[in-house]
Amino acid sequence: MPVAPKHAFWIRNGPHGPDRVLELAIEAEAAGWDGVFLSDAVMEGHTEPFTQLAAIAARTQSITLGTWVVPLVARDVVAVARGAAVVDALSGGRLLLGVGLGNSVEHDALGVRRQGGPLGARHDAALDVLAALLEGEAVTRHDDWFDLEAVALNVFPVRRPRPPLLLAASWPATRPVERATRWDGYMPQWPAMYADDGEALESELRELLAHYRGQGGDGIVVVPRLTRFGSTYDELLVELGVDWVLTCDDLDTDALRAGPPV
């Protein structure tokens, strides 16, 4: 029998200031949500997530804390590892770390493309360094992407071997999806998410999840809840075995206080 997914709320960390983000996260736990997620995109006006998640961790007891998503190639990976380790330690192991390539606007504004080299290879290198640091290794690496000598964390995650790394990947490109199979989960995006064609939405979601699982992916699957498609979409997510459903905050906090969908 299919298992119902867990429900998380994406709190807009940008339009809501940091103080309000903390208040909303506390309200979300009280209202019965399973998780809260924050974003990390400089050019979309999101505030830095790990400082806020650390504050949330200290003021909550059980709610899962996540990122949707950290554009890893546009960040200092050592700083990401340090922030993630502190959040996981403060929360007692409640972090789901969603990471991805990011978008071209972010890359152009922050000079990522001007650094040269293929983004996919840079992303793979960054993932390897991030995972090694979170697993307690001292990282020495001198190559096209990193120049690190015996770098290690002094605060470690509670979750072992590390917090789950969930990879965002846009369909129908297959290589990013296959990269996600090598880690702990998949946060898909697909073209029909942004249209009103319910048949295309279902077809693409079935196809991308079939590809992920067909390539050996058995990790945590996190998808957005698209309320415009109603209960039919919710039922599809249960059928397809999605693990987490992310409800987006459009600055209407009544939905948060009402609690997760039944």
C-alpha positions in Angstrom: 0.0 0.0 0.0 1.4 3.4 -0.9 2.8 5.5 2.0 1.7 9.1 2.2 4.5 11.6 1.7 5.7 14.0 4.4 4.8 17.6 4.0 7.2 20.6 4.2 6.6 24.3 3.9 8.9 26.5 1.9 9.2 29.8 3.9 10.2 32.7 1.7 13.5 33.8 3.2 13.7 37.2 1.4 10.2 38.8 1.3 10.0 37.6 4.9 12.8 39.0 7.0 14.9 36.7 9.2 12.9 37.4 12.3 9.7 36.5 10.6 11.2 33.4 9.0 12.0 32.2 12.5 8.5 32.9 13.8 7.0 31.1 10.8 9.1 28.1 11.3 8.1 27.8 14.9 4.4 28.2 13.8 5.0 25.5 11.2 6.1 23.0 13.8 3.2 23.8 16.1 0.8 23.4 13.1 2.0 19.9 12.4 4.2 20.3 9.3 7.0 17.7 9.0 9.6 20.2 7.6 10.5 23.7 6.6 12.7 24.6 3.7 14.6 27.8 2.9 16.1 28.8 -0.4 19.6 30.2 -1.3 19.7 32.3 -4.4 21.4 35.7 -4.2 19.9 37.0 -7.5 16.4 36.0 -6.5 16.5 37.9 -3.3 16.8 35.0 -0.8 18.7 35.5 2.4 21.5 33.2 3.4 19.8 30.0 4.7 22.2 28.4 7.2 22.3 31.2 9.7 18.5 31.2 9.7 18.2 27.4 9.9 20.6 27.4 12.9 18.3 29.8 14.7 15.3 27.6 13.7 17.1 24.5 14.9 17.6 26.1 18.3 13.9 27.0 18.7 12.3 23.8 17.4 12.3 20.2 18.6 11.4 17.8 15.8 10.7 19.6 12.4 13.0 18.6 9.5 15.1 21.5 8.2 15.9 21.7 4.5 17.3 23.8 1.6 15.7 24.1 -1.8 18.4 24.6 -3.1 22.0 25.7 -2.5 23.7 26.5 -5.9 26.9 24.7 -5.0 29.1 25.8 -7.8 28.4 29.5 -6.9 29.3 29.0 -3.3 32.4 28.5 -1.2 32.0 24.7 -0.5 33.9 24.8 2.7 31.6 27.5 4.0 28.6 25.4 3.0 29.9 22.4 4.8 30.6 24.4 8.0 27.1 26.0 7.9 25.4 22.6 7.3 27.4 20.9 10.0 26.3 23.5 12.6 22.7 23.3 11.6 22.7 19.5 11.8 24.5 19.6 15.1 22.1 22.1 16.7 19.1 20.3 15.3 20.1 16.9 16.5 20.4 15.5 12.9 17.4 17.1 11.3 19.0 18.6 8.1 18.2 17.6 4.5 20.8 19.4 2.4 19.4 20.2 -1.1 22.0 21.4 -3.6 22.1 22.0 -7.3 23.9 23.8 -10.1 21.9 26.9 -9.8 20.8 29.0 -12.8 22.4 31.1 -15.5 21.4 34.4 -13.9 23.2 33.5 -10.7 26.2 32.1 -12.6 26.6 35.3 -14.7 26.1 37.7 -11.8 28.6 35.9 -9.5 31.2 35.2 -12.2 30.8 31.4 -12.2 31.0 31.1 -15.9 34.0 33.4 -16.1 36.0 30.9 -14.1 35.9 28.5 -17.0 35.5 24.8 -17.2 32.4 22.6 -17.5 29.9 23.3 -14.7 29.0 19.6 -14.4 32.6 18.6 -13.6 32.9 21.5 -11.1 29.6 20.4 -9.5 30.9 16.8 -9.1 34.1 18.0 -7.5 32.2 20.3 -5.2 29.9 17.4 -4.1 32.9 15.2 -3.4 34.5 17.9 -1.2 31.3 18.7 0.6 30.6 15.1 1.4 34.1 14.4 2.6 34.1 17.4 4.9 30.7 16.4 6.4 31.9 12.9 6.9 34.8 14.1 9.0 37.6 13.8 6.6 40.5 16.2 6.3 40.5 17.2 2.6 43.6 17.8 0.6 42.9 18.4 -3.1 44.9 20.4 -5.7 43.3 20.3 -9.1 41.4 22.5 -11.6 38.6 23.1 -9.1 40.1 23.2 -5.6 43.4 24.1 -3.8 42.9 22.7 -0.4 45.4 21.4 2.1 44.3 19.3 5.1 41.0 21.2 5.5 38.6 19.8 8.1 35.6 20.8 10.1 35.8 21.4 13.9 32.0 20.9 14.4 30.5 17.7 12.9 27.0 16.8 11.9 25.0 14.5 14.2 23.6 12.5 11.3 26.0 9.8 10.1 27.7 9.4 7.9 26.4 12.9 7.1 23.2 14.8 6.4 21.5 13.5 3.2 22.6 15.3 0.0 19.6 15.8 -2.3 20.4 17.0 -5.8 18.1 19.3 -7.8 18.0 18.3 -11.5 16.0 19.7 -14.4 14.2 17.3 -16.8 14.5 16.3 -19.7 18.3 16.6 -19.3 19.4 13.1 -18.2 22.9 13.5 -16.9 21.9 15.7 -13.9 19.3 13.1 -13.0 21.9 10.4 -13.2 24.2 12.4 -11.0 21.4 12.5 -8.4 21.3 8.7 -8.3 24.9 8.7 -6.9 23.8 10.7 -3.9 21.0 10.5 -1.3 18.0 12.0 -3.1 16.5 13.9 -6.0 14.6 17.2 -6.2 13.2 17.3 -9.8 12.1 20.2 -11.8 10.4 19.7 -15.2 8.8 21.9 -17.9 5.2 21.1 -17.2 5.5 22.4 -13.6 5.2 25.9 -15.1 2.2 25.2 -17.4 -1.4 24.3 -16.9 -1.5 21.0 -18.8 -2.3 18.3 -16.2 -1.6 15.5 -18.7 1.8 16.8 -19.5 2.6 17.3 -15.8 1.7 13.7 -15.0 3.5 12.3 -18.1 6.7 14.1 -17.4 6.8 13.3 -13.7 6.2 9.6 -14.4 8.9 9.7 -17.0 11.6 11.4 -14.9 11.0 9.3 -11.8 11.1 6.2 -14.0 14.5 7.3 -15.3 15.8 8.1 -11.9 14.8 4.8 -10.4 15.7 2.9 -13.6 19.3 4.2 -13.2 19.4 2.9 -9.7 18.1 5.9 -7.8 16.5 4.9 -4.6 16.9 8.0 -2.5 14.6 10.6 -1.0 12.4 12.3 -3.6 11.2 15.9 -2.9 8.8 17.6 -5.3 6.8 20.9 -5.1 3.1 20.7 -4.4 1.3 22.4 -7.3 -2.0 23.4 -5.8 -3.6 24.5 -9.1 -3.8 20.8 -10.1 -5.8 19.9 -6.9 -6.3 16.5 -5.3 -5.5 14.7 -8.6 -1.9 15.8 -8.3 -1.7 14.9 -4.6 -3.0 11.4 -5.3 -0.4 11.0 -8.1 2.4 11.9 -5.7 1.2 9.1 -3.3 1.0 6.7 -6.2 4.5 7.5 -7.4 6.0 7.0 -3.9 7.3 10.6 -3.5 8.8 11.0 0.0 8.4 14.8 0.6 6.0 17.3 -0.8 7.0 21.0 -0.6 4.3 23.6 -0.3 5.4 27.0 -1.4 4.7 30.1 0.7 3.2 32.8 -1.5 3.2 35.2 1.4 -0.2 33.8 2.5 0.6 32.4 5.9 -2.9 31.1 6.5 -1.9 28.0 4.6 1.0 27.5 7.0 -1.1 27.9 10.1 -3.8 25.5 8.7 -1.2 22.7 8.7 -0.2 20.2 6.1 -2.7 18.7 3.6 -4.8 15.8 4.8 
